[in-house]
């Protein structure tokens, strides 16, 4: 349950990752690397967020404007060096706090549910990028969750992964000292993340944690 806490209780000197709405299997995978200490996100004030190296928001489906207190806090968190991962519906409902990187978009083809969910469609890596580790362009994978959203890149955004229709599904960018990734995917739903998708998730968190 989400509560408005103001402090985290750090257990180690590892990089701190705050997860909201992302299931335990993904956090367990990150902790197993020995690099990260995982916390359930229980606050969204700037002072709270600044205690993390990376914040990931999933299923935080609030239709807030870009000048909301949350959007302002997220911008300041990233500006000062934080890494932000906006996934699935969160990055779609929330008016983009980083319109210079990416904004929500609508698919133009028929394989769509509720006007915005692209269903049962493969993902394709379209460029080599530090946020994707060793994954090379042309790598294809079927997401563990059955649908995803798409985002329109803006001048400071780089498309990392598209779906099989050519829609941008992962867009990365920098803002101030920090980094942002918009992802249309949902992590994970029923099964632990494996194969290229697991690699994508882990490498993105690695990249977001860097200054």
N, C-alpha and C positions, 0 to 999 in steps of 0.2 A: 504494500500500500504506500502511495506517495504521501510524504509528510514534508513540511517545510523545515528541514534541519539546517543548521548553520555551520557544522563542523563534521569532519570525518575523523575516525580513529585509525590512524595509520598503524599498520602492524609491521611493516618492513620499510626498507629504503628503496624498494622497487618503484618504477614508474606507476603512477596512479591512473587507473581507468575507471570512469564512472559510466555505468550502463543503465539506461532506462528502457524497459520493454523488450530487451534482448534476452533470450532465454539462457538458462544456466549453462547449457552445453557449450555455448560460445565463450562465456567467461572462463569455464574450466579449461578450454583449449588455450586461451591466452595465458592463464596462470601456469599451465604446464610448460610454457616456454622458459619460465624462470625470470622473465623480464618485467612482469606486470603484477601489480596488486589490484584486484578487482573489487569494486564497491557498487552496490545498487545505488543509483542516483536518488537522493532524497531531498534535494533543494535545487533552486534555480537562481538564487541571488548571485551577483557577481562575486562577492566574497566567498561564497560556497564553491562556485565553479573554479575559482582560481587555485583551489587545493588539488586540482586534477591536472594531469598532463594531457589526457584525452577524455572527451565526453562524447557519448554516442546516444542519440535519441531515436527511439523507434516506438511506434504506437502512442506518441505524444501528439495526438491528432487535434490540435487546437487551431482554429482559423483566426490566428492573431495577425494584425497588420505589422508592417516592417518597422513602424515606430513604437511598437509595444515595448513594455519594460523587458520582456523576455528577449526580444530581438536585440535590443540595445545591450543587454548583458552578454548575449552570445557574441556580438560583434566585439565588445571590449575584451572578452575572454580570449578570442582568437587574436585580436590585435596585439595583445601583450604576450603571445607565444603559445596559446593553447591550440590543441587539435580538435576539430569538431567533425563528427560523422553523423549526417542527417540521412536517415534511411526510410524507405518505403513511404507510407502515408505522411510521416512527420514532415519530410521535406517538400511535400506536396500541399498539405493544408496550410502550413505556416507560410505566410507571404515571405518570400526569400529575404533573409537578413543580409544576403550577399548577392545582390542582383548583378554585380559586375562579374560574378563567377557562373551562376546558373539560376534559372527560374523554372517553375513547373511548366509542363507542356502536355498537350493532348495527342494521343496517337491518331494517325490519319488512315489506318487500315481497319480491317473488319474483325481481327482477332482480339476484341476488346470487351471488357465487362465494366459496367457502371461508368462508362465514358472515359475511364482513365487507367484501368487495370489491363495490362497486356497479359494474356493468358497462355500458358503452356508453350513458351517460346524460348529457344536457346539464346545464350549470350555469346558474344564474340569479342575477344580482346582486339582492339584496333591500333594500339601503339604500345611500344615498350616505354615503361615509365618506372621511376623509382618506387612509386606506390604499389606496383604490381610485382615487385621482386624480379624473378627470372622468367616470368610468363611472357611469351612472345606473341606478337600479332598473329592472328589466325587461330589462336587457342579458343576452343569452343567448349561450352558446358551447359547443361540443363540445370537451372536453379533448383534448390531443394524445395522452395516454396513455389506454388503454381502460378503466381502472377507477380508482376512488377510494374513500376511507374517509369515515366520518362521525364527528362529534364532538357531544357534548351540551354546550350552553353552560351555564355556571354564572353566579351573580349578577354577577360582574365581567367576564363575557364578552359580546361583541357579535357576533351572526351577521352576516357580510358577504355570504356567498354560500351558496345552497342548491342541491341538485340538483333535477331536474324532479319528483321525488317529494316535495319539501318537506323533505328531510333536511338538516341543517346540515353544510356541507362546509368552510367557512372561518369560524373564530372568532378574534376579536382581543380583546386586553385589555392593561391596564397592571399593572405590579407594581413597587412602589418607584419609582425614577426611569426604569425601562426599559419595554420593550414586548415583547409576545409575539403571534405568530400561529400558530394550529394550522390546517394545510391538509391535506385528504385527498388532494390531487393529487400526481402524480409529475412532475418537471421535468427536462429534456424527455427523451423516450425515443428517438425516431428523427429527428424534425424539430425545427428551431429553433422556439421559441415565437413565435407570431404572433397578430395580431388582439387581441381582448379578453383572451385568456389571457396573451399576452405583456405587455400593459398591466398586468394584475393582478399578475403576478410582479414587474415592475419597480417599480410603485408601492408594493407591500408592502415591498420592500427599502428604498425611499426613506423610508417611514414608520418602519420599524424603526431606521433610522440616526439618527433625530432624538432629541434629548434633551428 
